[in-house]
Amino acid sequence: MSLFLTVDAGGTSTRALVHDAAGNCSGYGVAGGGNPTASGVESVANTMRSAASDALAQAGAVPDDIEHALAAMAGSAIGLTGVERGLQQLGVSAPLQLGSDPEAMFFTGTAQLGGAALVSGTGAAAIVIRGGSTVARSDGRGWLLGDDGSGYWIARRVVRAVTADLDGRGPRTSLTDALLPEAGVKGDRSADKDVLLDQLVTNLYAIPTPGIARFAPLAFAQAGIDETARSIVDEAGAALAETVAAVDSPDRDAPLVVGGSVLFHQEGLRTRVTDLLRQRGWTGPVIPVADGTLGAVSMNLRSAGVTVDAELHDHARISLAGIRSRH
């Protein structure tokens, strides 16, 4: 039996899929975060092994059945070294190919071979695709150097605004009342501010750096009633639009696929980004997608010489949705 193993490794979850060349999905597995930059290569290798093992078991397949393996992941610029170890330990001998998560997002949204993708999840990046390959990229450099408009970028502004509020260095914001319980702080703003800040500092610094991205939804929840939160959301939209605009020579009539945990779930942010890009002359359709799993399947098939036309793309989408509904 000749099968494909496709892995879509994001910052918060890793999805593994066993399928055939016709896009029929027979096995699906989910495990933890799969960003090597954020979690470390060894952790990602273990996560990939776990998700792939579950997918193989559901498919009733063995590792030797896999002839083509591909992983789409954030932080893939670090290269393959060590990441493939998890699949090798599982017994998958097929060489592991690597693709980026923005590519996977793009090919999830369309069967076309040209356009652009914008991802905002834990991190953020934009790419231009031509002829099925990435020809230009903007941002996606990690939390320390960029990822403007990402979940981490937003959350960092939330926690800084709350700290400034409690410290008297910034305006009062409803983000404070929202963040304190979420961050495990005992007490409210009526308590001694130094006690609150000591707790907040201790708890936040105990979270691995990208992990504070989980506080990003607080900005969107408070944006309708709080000027500070609204400003953070507006700045995130402007930053993401700038990231797309900065990509070298995109075709503005082509599809722009947008995804990632932030952009997919926050319709208001997508609308703001779209409006700003329309003002810059972008006329192509804007297509939101939940994750890059289907696109990673398309990439894996194409790497094996399979032509992924609109019909096959749609069939794989339906098959993937079916197996996910049973998981």
C-alpha positions in Angstrom: 0.0 0.0 0.0 1.4 3.4 -1.1 0.3 6.2 1.2 1.1 9.8 2.1 1.8 11.2 5.6 1.1 14.9 5.8 1.8 16.9 9.0 0.6 20.4 9.6 2.5 21.7 12.6 1.3 25.0 14.1 2.2 27.0 17.2 -0.7 25.5 19.2 -1.4 22.1 17.6 0.0 19.5 15.2 -2.2 17.6 12.8 -1.1 14.5 11.0 -3.0 12.9 8.1 -2.7 9.6 6.2 -4.1 9.8 2.7 -3.7 8.4 -0.8 -2.8 10.1 -4.1 -6.5 10.7 -4.8 -7.0 12.8 -1.7 -8.8 10.1 0.3 -8.1 10.6 4.0 -8.0 7.4 6.1 -6.2 8.5 9.3 -6.0 11.6 11.4 -4.1 12.5 14.6 -3.7 15.6 16.7 -1.0 16.5 19.2 0.5 19.6 20.8 2.3 22.7 19.4 4.8 22.1 16.5 6.8 25.3 16.1 10.6 24.4 16.4 11.5 27.9 17.2 9.0 28.2 20.1 9.0 24.6 21.4 12.4 23.2 20.5 13.3 20.6 17.9 13.1 17.6 20.3 9.7 18.6 21.5 8.4 19.0 17.9 9.9 15.6 16.9 8.0 14.0 19.8 4.8 15.8 18.9 5.0 14.8 15.3 5.6 11.2 16.3 2.5 11.2 18.5 0.2 12.7 15.9 1.5 10.5 13.1 1.2 7.4 15.3 -2.5 8.1 15.9 -3.1 8.8 12.2 -1.4 5.5 11.2 -3.4 3.6 13.8 -6.7 5.0 12.6 -5.8 4.3 9.0 -4.9 0.7 9.8 -1.5 1.4 8.2 2.1 0.7 9.2 5.1 3.1 8.8 6.4 1.1 5.8 3.2 2.0 3.9 4.3 5.7 3.8 6.1 6.5 0.6 5.8 10.3 0.8 6.0 12.5 3.9 5.8 16.2 4.2 5.6 18.6 7.2 4.4 22.2 6.9 5.4 24.1 10.0 6.2 27.5 11.4 9.9 28.1 12.0 10.8 25.8 9.2 13.8 28.0 8.2 15.9 26.2 10.8 16.0 23.2 8.5 15.3 19.5 8.9 18.0 18.6 11.4 16.4 16.8 14.2 12.7 17.4 13.3 12.5 14.3 11.2 13.8 12.1 14.1 10.3 11.6 15.5 9.0 10.0 12.3 12.2 8.0 12.0 11.7 6.6 15.5 8.2 5.7 14.5 9.6 3.7 11.6 8.7 6.0 8.7 11.6 5.7 6.3 10.3 8.0 3.6 12.4 11.2 3.4 10.6 14.1 5.2 10.1 17.2 3.0 9.5 20.5 4.7 7.2 23.4 3.8 6.2 26.6 5.5 2.9 27.2 7.3 2.0 30.2 5.1 2.4 28.0 2.0 0.1 25.4 3.6 -2.5 28.1 4.4 -2.4 29.4 0.8 -2.9 26.0 -0.7 -5.7 25.3 1.7 -7.7 28.2 0.4 -7.2 27.6 -3.3 -6.0 25.2 -6.0 -4.5 28.1 -7.9 -0.7 28.2 -8.1 -0.4 32.0 -7.7 -1.5 34.6 -5.1 -0.5 35.6 -1.6 -1.1 34.3 2.0 -1.2 36.2 5.3 -0.9 34.2 8.5 -1.5 35.6 12.0 -1.5 33.0 14.8 1.2 32.9 17.5 3.4 34.4 14.8 2.7 36.4 11.6 4.0 36.4 8.1 3.0 37.1 4.5 4.2 35.3 1.3 3.8 35.6 -2.5 3.2 32.4 -4.4 4.0 32.1 -8.1 4.0 28.8 -10.1 3.3 26.9 -6.9 6.4 28.2 -5.0 7.1 31.0 -2.6 8.9 33.8 -4.4 8.8 36.6 -1.7 8.2 36.8 2.0 7.6 39.5 4.7 8.0 39.1 8.4 7.7 35.7 10.1 10.9 36.4 11.9 9.8 35.3 15.4 8.6 37.1 18.5 11.9 38.9 19.2 12.4 40.3 15.7 8.9 40.8 14.3 5.7 38.9 13.9 3.8 42.2 13.9 0.1 41.8 14.4 0.4 38.2 15.7 -1.1 36.7 18.8 2.1 37.2 20.7 2.5 40.8 19.5 -1.1 41.6 20.6 -0.8 39.8 23.9 2.5 41.6 24.7 0.7 44.9 24.3 -2.1 43.8 26.5 0.1 42.8 29.4 2.2 46.0 29.0 -1.0 48.1 29.0 -2.2 46.4 32.2 1.2 46.8 33.9 1.2 50.5 33.0 -2.4 50.9 34.2 -1.5 49.4 37.6 1.7 51.2 37.8 0.2 54.6 37.0 2.3 55.0 33.9 -0.6 54.5 31.5 -4.4 55.0 31.1 -6.9 53.0 33.1 -8.1 50.1 30.9 -10.7 47.3 31.3 -8.0 45.0 30.1 -6.7 45.0 33.7 -9.9 43.5 35.1 -9.9 41.0 32.3 -6.3 39.9 32.5 -5.7 39.5 36.2 -7.9 36.4 36.7 -6.7 35.0 33.4 -3.1 35.3 34.5 -3.8 33.7 37.9 -3.6 36.9 40.0 -5.5 36.8 43.2 -7.3 40.0 43.9 -8.6 42.9 41.9 -7.5 46.5 41.3 -8.8 47.5 44.7 -5.9 45.6 46.3 -2.4 47.0 46.8 -1.0 47.6 43.4 2.5 46.3 44.3 1.0 43.1 45.5 -0.9 42.7 42.2 2.1 43.6 40.1 4.4 41.2 42.0 1.9 38.4 41.3 1.5 39.4 37.7 5.2 39.7 37.0 5.9 36.3 38.6 3.1 34.5 36.7 3.8 36.0 33.4 7.5 35.4 33.4 6.8 31.8 34.3 5.0 31.3 30.9 7.3 30.3 28.0 7.7 33.3 25.8 5.2 32.6 23.0 2.7 31.2 25.5 1.4 34.6 26.5 -0.3 34.7 23.0 -3.2 33.1 24.8 -4.1 36.5 26.2 -4.6 38.1 22.7 -8.3 37.4 22.7 -8.7 39.8 25.6 -8.0 42.7 23.3 -10.7 41.7 20.9 -13.2 41.1 23.7 -12.6 44.5 25.2 -12.2 46.5 22.0 -15.9 47.5 21.9 -15.7 49.2 25.3 -12.1 50.2 25.9 -10.0 52.7 24.0 -6.7 50.9 24.9 -7.9 47.6 23.6 -9.4 49.1 20.5 -6.1 50.8 19.8 -4.2 47.5 20.1 -6.6 45.8 17.7 -6.4 48.7 15.2 -2.6 48.7 15.3 -2.6 44.9 14.7 -4.7 45.3 11.6 -2.5 48.1 10.3 0.6 46.0 11.0 -0.7 43.0 9.1 -1.8 45.1 6.2 1.7 46.6 6.1 3.2 43.1 6.1 1.2 42.2 3.0 2.0 45.5 1.3 5.7 45.0 2.0 5.9 41.7 0.1 7.7 42.1 -3.2 5.3 42.6 -6.2 2.2 40.6 -5.3 -0.5 40.1 -8.0 -3.2 42.3 -6.5 -5.9 40.5 -8.6 -4.9 37.1 -7.3 -6.4 35.4 -4.2 -5.2 36.4 -0.7 -5.6 33.5 1.7 -5.7 34.6 5.3 -5.5 32.3 8.3 -4.0 31.4 11.7 -5.7 31.4 15.0 -6.0 35.2 15.2 -7.1 36.1 11.7 -9.5 33.2 11.3 -11.3 33.7 14.5 -11.4 37.5 14.6 -13.7 38.6 11.8 -13.3 42.3 12.7 -9.6 42.1 12.3 -9.9 40.4 8.9 -12.3 43.2 7.8 -9.9 45.9 8.9 -7.0 44.2 7.1 -9.1 43.7 4.0 -10.3 47.4 4.0 -6.7 48.7 4.4 -5.5 46.5 1.5 -8.4 47.5 -0.7 -7.3 51.1 -0.1 -3.9 50.1 -1.4 -5.4 48.6 -4.6 -5.8 44.9 -3.7 -8.8 43.7 -5.8 -8.5 39.9 -5.5 -10.7 37.7 -3.3 -9.7 37.4 0.4 -10.2 33.8 1.5 -10.2 32.9 5.3 -9.0 29.3 6.3 -8.9 27.7 9.7 -5.5 25.9 9.3 -3.1 24.6 6.7 -3.8 20.9 6.8 -5.5 20.7 3.4 -2.8 22.9 1.9 -0.1 20.6 3.3 -1.9 17.7 1.6 -1.8 19.5 -1.7 1.9 20.3 -1.2 2.7 16.7 -0.4 0.7 15.4 -3.5 2.4 18.0 -5.8 5.8 17.0 -4.5 5.1 13.4 -5.6 4.1 14.6 -9.1 0.3 14.6 -8.6 -1.6 17.4 -10.4 -3.9 19.0 -7.8 -6.7 20.6 -9.7 -9.8 22.2 -8.3 -11.7 18.9 -8.4 -9.0 16.9 -6.5 -8.6 19.9 -4.1 -12.4 19.9 -3.3 -12.5 16.1 -3.0 -9.6 16.2 -0.4 -11.3 19.0 1.5 -14.5 16.9 1.8 -12.6 13.8 2.8 -10.6 15.7 5.4 -13.7 17.2 6.9 -15.3 13.8 7.1 -12.4 12.2 9.0 -12.1 15.2 11.3 -15.8 14.9 12.2 -15.1 11.3 13.4 -12.1 12.2 15.4 
